[in-house]
Amino acid sequence: MRLYFVRHGIAEDLTSSDFMRELTPRGERRVKTSAAVMRALGIQPQRIYSSPRLRARQTADIIAQALGMGVELADSVNFGFDLADARRLSADCDAEIMFVGHNPDMSEIVSELTGAAVSMKKGGLARVDAFAAEAGAGELVWLVAPKVFDALADNKQTGIVPAPAQKLPDVNGGLHELIRQRWSPVGFDRERPIKRETLLGILEAARWAASSSNLQPWRFIVARREDEAQFAKLLLTLREGNIAWAQHAAALMVACSRKFRKETVPNRHAGHDLGLAVGQMVLQALSQGVYVHQMGGFFPEKARQLYAIPDDFDPYTCIAFGYRATELGHLAEAQRGRDASPRERQPLDEMVFGGGWAQAANFLD
Ligand SMILES: Cc1cc2nc3c(=O)[nH]c(=O)nc-3n(C[C@H](O)[C@H](O)[C@H](O)COP(=O)(O)O)c2cc1C
């Protein structure tokens, strides 16, 4: 039997509840890198048991996602996890099991199993091969610190191209966390679909946008990756450069807007209102961990023809939705560097005017 013991990643300091302490962004990033390496190493437990504490659950979820499996929460893997618990949880399994929990339990259990003096780092992993979860019955085969995972991920021989870290901009003044965190990645996770309820929430966010005279001119054609024929159809509308990465998204969309208020009266706000609805979608999506990348690079007339879009509507953009990939090995070389490029913006005084055009507003000084 092969037993993997993982200590949760770096978590935020204790605030009000120890139970709800979350991984820090750095902790999450590191666990993602470790999980990508675990996948490359072929680690494939039959089950992953996690402590119910949030930081352990988040760690287990990231690993499980990378390995394409689920997590079972087990109270016994919480504080106080011991060899008897490990024995009970592994009793009906003769292959591989992973436990994700806390110190000192994780270090103590590995020490007890193997007779070695083991100290596990946050986000570290120990592999113990044992005929049973009994004291002294195991052999310590690996003890991997997160730093080692990082180095392995950087090693070209593993074939792993870790996704770059979150791109947080330098901002003036306070910015809502969702706006600060939003950006348009090309590295989407091919394996992780967007749950129906999450997708409905994203669309609902668009539905409740403001619009001129409440005309709600927007219409959305949506294809989920799991609906293969529909997804392939929507991909046909994209330009080549966008297909290269958008083919890995979890869902694609053509965003349209109606050009007229009445039969012959143009709606000057059709594009504005669609953009506002999409803006709401983008933030609602990110609140659920789903990233959005909008595309002007598509063939509107092809979309019109494929979907029989009526003349009074225009397709404005295509949009890709998905979770970020932990590693970018599936992307073409030309795409890989894009998610690491710095984010740039014009300064406020070049876009916010006061007394006249191009005269920076006086409150900006
Ligand atoms: C209307 C619109 C069209 C866009 N078209 C494309 C596109 O065809 N391909 C692409 O890779 N990115 C496209 N983008 C993404 C922009 O390049 C991106 O938003 C911009 O560089 C700012 O980067 P950020 O979103 O990461 O902050 C588009 C964005 C918008 C809003």
The ligand as a Gaussian input file, in Angstrom:
#p B3LYP/6-31G(d) Opt

LIG

0 1
 C      -13.789000      43.985000     -26.933000
 C      -12.518000      43.237000     -26.653000
 C      -11.898000      42.514000     -27.657000
 C      -10.746000      41.764000     -27.386000
 N      -10.209000      40.972000     -28.370000
 C       -9.232000      40.104000     -28.069000
 C       -8.806000      39.118000     -28.996000
 O       -9.338000      39.011000     -30.110000
 N       -7.809000      38.292000     -28.646000
 C       -7.208000      38.364000     -27.429000
 O       -6.304000      37.549000     -27.154000
 N       -7.597000      39.284000     -26.502000
 C       -8.591000      40.134000     -26.784000
 N       -9.056000      41.021000     -25.831000
 C       -8.407000      41.072000     -24.515000
 C       -7.598000      42.342000     -24.383000
 O       -6.428000      42.252000     -25.152000
 C       -7.298000      42.584000     -22.908000
 O       -8.481000      42.782000     -22.216000
 C       -6.375000      43.773000     -22.727000
 O       -5.106000      43.555000     -23.286000
 C       -6.196000      44.134000     -21.258000
 O       -5.682000      43.033000     -20.563000
 P       -6.437000      42.449000     -19.280000
 O       -7.851000      42.111000     -19.684000
 O       -5.653000      41.220000     -18.921000
 O       -6.408000      43.492000     -18.228000
 C      -10.170000      41.776000     -26.093000
 C      -10.807000      42.518000     -25.083000
 C      -11.962000      43.232000     -25.349000
 C      -12.652000      43.952000     -24.219000

